[in-house]
Amino acid sequence: MPQQPSPVWFITGCSTGFGRELAKLILARGGRVVVTARNPDQIQDLVAGHEANALALPLDVNDPAQIKAAVQYATEKFGQIDILVNNAGYGYLAAIEEGEDAEVRKMFETNFFGLVALTNAVLPGMRERRSGHIVNFSSIGGLVSFGATGYYHATKYAVEGMSESLAIEVAPLGIKVIIVEPGPFRTDWAGRSLPESKIVIPDYDSTAGERRRQTRARSGKQQGDPVRAAAAILKAIESDTPPLRLVLGKPALDLAYKKLESVKKDLDTWKEATLSVDFPEDEVAK
């Protein structure tokens, strides 16, 4: 029997971090990858020597014309897109009251609306073939919130909610969805890629202000390794039973368990009040 061609990956945000390491891993294994970044000059080294299996494209996920063109180029070269990795995104440091409206909306456009737009551009082909994977990068910050990153959390909570619904809708069509939730990793997230509000309110110095300082100080010293993360993501995608959520790193796992315990405690403590608001069962049955 002829050997099945390797799946075609389409990855956003490949100039650094998770996107870059994932593209490197797949290409090293002989896979086919569409590598994208806002500045294509930053990804030429990834495709060098892999011209038959790789395609480097400029892509700003906030630009509908670039999304359409990138999907078209990818389809023309490889015939289809089997695995979409929505990795592009960034954070923003500000207490809620310190948030600058234009900056917050700009982050939502990239982290959420751009992700949705690219997903919708790729879904028709996946539906037609009745197969595919959509990998949406969230964060442990899509489950757990801290001071100074509330608006970033909001974008990731949005990705989580949308992805859960998407997973339900596309499951009967043979398409799988994975939400990736990294903890702290040695990427550029907390470095040059992290803007922060110019508004600083002294009353928040011990909460959001302290988190701002800690986030900057820890940049480059995080526990998570993006190379190992790429291997874990690949393992999940290749699994016969991939998870809906893939938490990455011990700090993230510890925080996720702590959040579950906190939610359960509130549910148990306030169970009586929760159940008191319903009509009596004998009235509902009438």
Secondary structure, DSSP 8 states (H G I E B T S, - for coil): -------EEEES--SSHHHHHHHHHHHHTT-EEEEEESSGGGGHHHHTT-TTTEEEEE--TT-HHHHHHHHHHHHHHHS---EEEE------BB-GGG--HHHHHHHHIIIIIIHHHHHHHHHHHHHHHT-EEEEEE--GGGT---TTBHHHHHHHHHHHHHHHHHHHHHGGGTEEEEEEEE-SBSSSTTTTT--B-S---GGGIIIIIHHHHHHHHHTT--SB-HHHHHHHHHHHHHSSS--SEEEESHHHHHHHHHHHHHHHHHHHHTHHHHHTTS--HHHHT-
